[in-house]
């Protein structure tokens, strides 16, 4: 396999680490993800990863239940650190050279996030996991992924979704025919309020002309296929939007 992109930022949700379970970390699932990530890295592509924490703690939901929002978001950042360390451990056991950098100080288990150091790690072929989001409350890990991708000059942002094979113009599980985009423009995604990622993250990608590939993580070798430029999912960029085939009833669509 030859990667199309020299430097990749992969966004993984916390739920991706739990597999079919509602919460926690599924060791077998993480091992499978690690194999794909290492396969991409061994092609010479430089790989950075932002991981969410929803499989352990969801700050937004805790805030809705009465917890102070800033405190809830900081707790969510700690959850992303747990996931980052778990992923790091599995990657290292499979032979990868990995560094975890955290946006909040946890010096005993991770490096502080310093973008020049992150770039140096990437240039040396190390996989870099960016934990703790942006380090600020009220910011999602989608925004963290967009920010880190721009900061390290990534060529593409890979948005791995759970059970969602791209971006649709409506919900295909409801009556009528929803259509999947093979290509989607930033402006269309913003104007139609399509659930690619939150609007702050999407605007940041648009301002820096950073392409986004939205794909189903559960598809066979999905990370490797996205990295080598195969036609998979939906590509969000400055190019004009284009539909692919109509979705079949029962397909899933990403929910906001």
Buried (B, 14 or more C-beta within 10 A) or exposed (E): EEBBBEBBBBBBBBBBBBBEEEEEBBEEBBEBBBBBBBBBBBBEBBBBBBBBBBBBBBBEEBBEEEBEBEEBBBBBBBBBBBBBBBBBBBBEEEEBEBBBBBBBEBEEEBBBBEBEBBBEBBEEBBBBBBBBBBBBBEBBBBBBBBBBBBBBBBBBBBBBBBEBBBBBBBBBEEEEEBBBBBBBBBEBBBEBEBBBBBEBBBBBBBEBEBBBBBBBBBBEBBBBBBBBBBEBBBBBBEEEBEEBEBBEEEBBBBEE
